[in-house]
């Protein structure tokens, strides 16, 4: 249309040229209008197929590229990439910094993509790369793309380490249509996020598992928002005094159709979907509300609540915890938050900031599953912690395994020398409790001392419970 207008104006210009410059000047507005129209059309066409933030192709352009490659009859691979915990960057540093990160991510993916590949941003922190060739080429490309994030990104005098997960699907192995490849690559990406693999290639069994997990995740989201999850409490007993000195809050979920869903099933879903934050707030709020009732009744006990690794990178966590403590008038030292060695060392700098802020609010910190991580003892000196929880894998065998008994005894001696409390998990029988009692001032937890029970059953235990007289056995749980 633009060319027709310009050709028409050119013909008119040739006819009126002999009449002087003024007739020619009258032809200028149509020429300018045609130019503006052409520029606007080109801009709209570009915006329709490209992402405005990164300049990469968008979802529409991705489908065009997939259809073109599949129509050519050659093998084609699709790599979907999702940034890990990108929300934390936005929440902590602000969306403008998040936009800078996304632009740098786009640049790195373009540089790392193989020749002939096209890079697209689908929205949010999700990217896609169309790779010429079959499955092997797509997997090699995924390794190179994920490897491009090994070096930190320099942003506003900060060096940020951005991590990502990738899902891979290829034609004809995993489908011969663009929408099928997209679905299967997305399922592979979901598998990579849940199983914490950095790269996952689609497999047919993922499809069934993923559909079940997606439904379970949707149900979990509804249950959290409706506050349908419950909290139960397991006692921690001072073996020397024979008294309950603390309770650990544990979340339970009874699904309307599935019945009891194990924490090992729904907690990973919550962690990888971000639901772990409202879920933990729900547990904290209920646990501290119950603790207030028991302390008002004269029971001077502590409450332990677990944190996930994701919490330790959330700089807003201390403020959330402080607000819940204020709501229930929780005194300093009455709340113990349990973290794992693995969680601390997933992002040690940020974890250090979060833990120090929590302790500044009067929260005590416990290292859970102590002995199962791969950290050195140096963090016991560097971090301010209050309690070590010796993992059940060592405790349960101290009566039969000399090595486990030596490890537990040495851990208890080390903790007591550092003026830390020691909690031994997995006390399943009287012999184990007796062996621990002989090792010093140990607090024990396990089914021999009491199974997790609802709040209404805790009162009777607190009112007469002791290790010797309450007879907290598996049968009473």
Secondary structure, DSSP 8 states (H G I E B T S, - for coil): -HHHHHHHHHHHHHHHGGG-HHHHHHTHHHHHHHHHHHHHHHHHHHHHHB-TTT--B-HHHHHHHHHHHHHTTS-EEEEEEEETTHHHHHHHH-HHHHHHHHHHHHHHHHHHS-TT-EEEEEETTEEEEEEES-HHHHHHHHHHHHHTTSS-EEETTEEE---EEEEEEEETTT-SSHHHHHHHHHHHHHHHHHHT-SEEE--HHHHHHHHHHHHHHHHHHHHHHTT--EEEEEEEEETTTTEEEEEEEEEEEEETTTEEE-HHHHHHHHHHHTHHHHHHHHHHHHHHHHHHHHHHTT---EEEEE--GGGGG-TTHHHHHHHHHHHTT--TTSEEEEEEHHHHHHSHHHHHHHHHHHHHTT-EEEEEEETSS---THHHHHS---EEEE-HHHHTTTTT-HHHHHHHHHHHHHHHHTT-EEEEE---SHHHHHHHHTTSS-EEESTTT---B-HHHHHHHHHH-BTTTT---GGG-
